[in-house]
Amino acid sequence: MSSKPNNKAASNATEDIAVSLWRYWFVIIALALAAIVLLARIAQLQVVDKSFLIGQGDARTLRVEEIVAHRGMIADRNGDPLAVSTPVETIWFNPNKLEIDAAGTKLLAQTLGVSNKWLTRKIEQNSGREFAYLKRQIRPAVAAKVKALKIPGVHSLREYKRFYPAGEVASHVVGFVNIDEMGQEGIELTYDEWLQGIPGQKKVLKDRKGRIVKDLALLNDAQPGKDIKLTLDMRLQYLAYRELKAVAKAHHARSASLVMLDAKTAEVLAMVNQPSYNPNNRENIRPSSLRNRAITDLFEPGSTVKPLTIAAALETGKYAPATAIDTSPGYFRIGRKTIRDHRNYGVIDIATVISKSSNVGTSKVALAITGEKVWDLMYRVGFGQGIGVGFPGESVGTLPHPVRWKPLQVATMSYGYGLNVTALQLAQAYQVLANDGVKVPASLLKAGELEQGIPSVDAQAAIQVRKMMKKVIQKGGTGTRAQMVAYDVAGKTGTVHSIGAHGYEDSEYTSLFAGMVPVEQPRIVMVIVVDGPQGDEYYGGEVAAPVFSRVATGAMRILHVTPDERPVMAESREKLEKLLSESG
């Protein structure tokens, strides 16, 4: 009786053990299967899908960012900067990730210095994009305040902004760039490819909000743009600009230009125009102010070419400075045209033809040597052809060369009508006379080696004409206001009628002066053009010549040119030496 309960208990115990074993093995097998599945998944992720997953991860976190390269600097011949690129910040946003409420919009607008209405409209208009500018090229301090707001979707990037230290003084030569630093005018446009830098690239790690977490690798280093050194001397440029602006304002002129060349190298030392503009603030610029008139605008040179006509006559050997020319009775007719002088100068020599600016005398000389001779010399000194400075919009002028020369064409060409030149071309022509007949191409870039000159005018003829032009500046000449205290000046005045809608205007003029200093060994050549002076004074000797005197006086001091030894100076020096010797 007592054994039955024991058997039942043993049976129950056996069943419990069996259930426990079954559960144990079930757990073991389940864990093993889970481990196998997990290992299989790990193997799939690490081996089979590794490349795909890495690519997906990189696509979401790795980016290639551009490293901005700054534009090359433009400087004058002494290294003073004329155009530099300064670092600035640009604020942009991703509309798809922008998280901002009304209060945040208002605060952001205040920080950026824009209206809340403008910013709201900007966000709405770009809602379907992933990139849009908020404000470009702002000061780093302002950008730092924007970044401090920590608005999701709003970012900044580094850019460069062009700055022009000389402002309007050198604007026509240097030019300017647009907001993307692409050249638009002047040297900035001509040498845009040279000045532009090559952007670099770097690989970065970004978080889900698009912020850079870490720089991973430098792919390509940024290469800054190449620098350019101009031939301009800013000391002379400022001086020339001040005086030209003053004369344009005093005579209410429409425009004015001044070009100064080195007499030996033909390097452009100064080139200024009126009206001008400030490239740092172009909000109210007029298109007419953008032209570099010294290179682009044409005018008839008038009496300033008479020395060239006389040089052509001297080259023939038939004329000398003392050769007499009969200009009586102060006029003569060619067909229906009457050529006149201001008065009857009678019989005068060639030098007086220049100093008195005799149209009659110049015409008679030109007709005697033929128009072909006059044209040939004018072409040799650079008229009717490009100077080659590589400046945008450079004019080549006009120098007519008819198959058959008519007497009137020869006469008018001899005293500067019927042809057109730029201020730079006229300066180039006078550089030939100043350099004993050797023409050196004018240049704006400061090169390592200077170009070799080309003999273009007989040296003796050039020297003789230079000396004859001294009389223009002396008492009785037309350019006495170009006189300088310590230096002899050679030059020529010019006053030409402006061309209007119906031909030459009786009361509109262009005032000219072209000259060089010192006469014996010229250091500079200068041309001044004042278009449309108003008032009682409009002759070149009254308007343009004084500008030459003031600018050249300052230039001689700046360039340390030794003054000419005048008779009174020589006498004073001899007296001083005698006193010193007597005093022991």
Secondary structure, DSSP 8 states (H G I E B T S, - for coil): --HHHHHHHHHHHHHHHHHHHHHHHHHHHHHHHHHHHHHHHHHIIIIISHHHHHHHHHHHHEEEEEE------EE-TT--EEEEEEEEEEEEE-TTT----HHHHHHHHHHHT--HHHHHHHHHHTTT-S-EEEEEEE-HHHHHHHHHT--TTEEEEEEEEEE-TTGGGSHHHH-EE-TT--EEEHHHHHTHHHH--B-EEEEEEE-TTS-EEEEEEEEE--B----EEBS--HHHHHHHHHHHHHHHHHTT-SEEEEEEEETTT-BEEEEEEES---TT--TT--GGGS--HHHH--B--GGGGHHHHHHHHHHTTS--TT-EEE-TTSEEEETTEEEE-SS---EEEHHHHHHTT-HHHHHHHHHHH-HHHHHHHHHHTTTTS------TT----B----SS--HHHHHHHHTT-S-BB-HHHHHHHHHHHHTTTEE---BSB--SS----EE-S-HHHHHHHHHHTHHHHSTTSS-GGG--SSS--EEEEEEEEEEETTEEEEEEEEEEEEEEESSSS--EEEEEEEES--SS--SHHHHTHHHHHHHHHHHHHHTT------HHHHHHHHHHHHHHHHT-
